[in-house]
Amino acid sequence: MGLSTHVLDTMHGTPAAGMRVTLYAVEGGGLRQLKQCVLNQDGRNPDGLLLDHDSFKRGTYRLVFDVAGYYQARGVALPEPNFLGLVNLDFGVATPEQHYHVPLLVSPWSYSTYRGS
């Protein structure tokens, strides 16, 4: 159990290898950084879980995906300013004893997410 993510690049039809992702706990109107990683060749955190069962608590979290940085590194010509720069995704955890998987499907112009398994 715990928290995981997976990012797919819908523009290229590939995992978003090399995208920077930062996880925060949202606490009292502020943010506390918990983890930062660069996604592996499969578009996943190289350590497996972003938070393991012992660290995963009830509350609100924010995942920040560096979409513009990822596409710039891939050589995609983006407008200035970028349509999507950082994608901030806030989500609540009501039952931390369950696994929460938060995938992102992304292009330079759109994104979609859901609670996966």
Wavefront OBJ file of the C-alpha trace (Angstrom):
o trace
v 0.000 0.000 0.000
v 1.058 3.645 -0.299
v 1.171 6.251 -3.047
v 2.409 5.885 -6.618
v 2.220 7.785 -9.907
v 2.759 7.065 -13.582
v 2.951 9.656 -16.381
v 2.236 8.962 -20.046
v 3.165 11.425 -22.788
v 0.169 11.385 -25.127
v 1.924 13.593 -27.702
v 4.611 10.987 -28.352
v 2.749 7.871 -27.182
v 5.446 7.018 -24.631
v 6.069 7.066 -20.881
v 7.255 10.508 -19.698
v 10.792 9.400 -18.845
v 12.798 12.247 -17.334
v 9.850 14.321 -16.053
v 10.446 15.934 -12.647
v 7.692 15.318 -10.074
v 7.444 16.830 -6.601
v 5.124 15.629 -3.829
v 3.888 17.958 -1.083
v 1.671 17.585 1.964
v -0.901 20.406 2.120
v -0.990 21.524 5.751
v -2.817 24.532 7.195
v -2.759 26.476 3.942
v 0.937 25.765 3.354
v 2.991 23.115 1.615
v 5.623 20.756 3.023
v 7.789 19.017 0.421
v 7.908 15.264 0.969
v 9.722 13.969 -2.093
v 11.079 14.925 -5.488
v 12.033 12.503 -8.235
v 12.752 12.197 -11.934
v 10.616 9.552 -13.613
v 12.334 6.465 -15.001
v 12.085 4.950 -18.507
v 8.622 3.586 -17.650
v 7.353 7.029 -16.516
v 7.337 5.936 -12.859
v 9.164 6.902 -9.677
v 12.466 4.969 -9.713
v 12.013 4.070 -6.014
v 8.626 2.455 -6.662
v 6.339 4.247 -4.204
v 6.325 8.005 -3.648
v 5.205 7.276 -0.084
v 5.219 3.870 1.564
v 2.458 2.624 3.863
v 4.172 3.896 7.047
v 4.585 7.440 5.679
v 1.173 7.666 4.003
v -1.322 9.542 6.188
v -4.872 10.811 5.854
v -4.900 14.349 4.429
v -4.440 16.443 1.316
v -1.457 16.116 -0.979
v -0.185 17.945 -4.073
v 1.723 16.399 -6.941
v 3.531 18.921 -9.165
v 4.486 17.701 -12.626
v 7.043 19.768 -14.601
v 5.304 19.449 -17.969
v 7.029 22.354 -19.766
v 10.472 21.280 -18.568
v 9.859 17.760 -19.811
v 8.715 18.857 -23.282
v 11.510 21.431 -23.595
v 14.047 18.695 -22.782
v 12.477 16.589 -25.563
v 13.013 19.450 -28.020
v 9.343 20.341 -28.478
v 8.897 23.960 -29.598
v 6.537 25.456 -27.016
v 4.878 28.876 -27.123
v 6.031 31.532 -24.654
v 4.470 31.574 -22.194
v 3.812 27.831 -22.134
v 0.190 26.753 -22.079
v 1.059 24.184 -19.403
v 4.108 24.795 -17.241
v 3.726 23.051 -13.915
v 0.631 20.899 -13.464
v -0.477 21.041 -9.818
v -2.720 18.176 -8.834
v -4.311 18.325 -5.368
v -5.995 15.184 -4.054
v -7.344 13.943 -0.753
v -6.554 10.696 1.013
v -9.392 9.454 3.199
v -8.259 5.836 3.592
v -4.442 5.641 3.741
v -4.582 1.905 4.395
v -5.553 1.553 0.716
v -3.189 2.052 -2.205
v -3.555 5.360 -4.071
v -2.234 5.472 -7.628
v -2.398 8.902 -9.322
v -1.574 8.646 -13.034
v -1.261 11.585 -15.413
v -1.874 11.559 -19.161
v -0.309 14.700 -20.605
v 0.548 16.685 -23.717
v 1.760 20.299 -23.971
v -1.898 21.374 -24.251
v -3.928 19.028 -22.047
v -3.880 16.596 -19.157
v -6.127 14.045 -17.508
v -5.910 12.121 -14.267
v -7.876 9.615 -12.221
v -7.486 7.431 -9.174
v -5.932 4.267 -10.502
v -5.272 0.911 -8.884
l 1 2 3 4 5 6 7 8 9 10 11 12 13 14 15 16 17 18 19 20 21 22 23 24 25 26 27 28 29 30 31 32 33 34 35 36 37 38 39 40 41 42 43 44 45 46 47 48 49 50 51 52 53 54 55 56 57 58 59 60 61 62 63 64 65 66 67 68 69 70 71 72 73 74 75 76 77 78 79 80 81 82 83 84 85 86 87 88 89 90 91 92 93 94 95 96 97 98 99 100 101 102 103 104 105 106 107 108 109 110 111 112 113 114 115 116 117
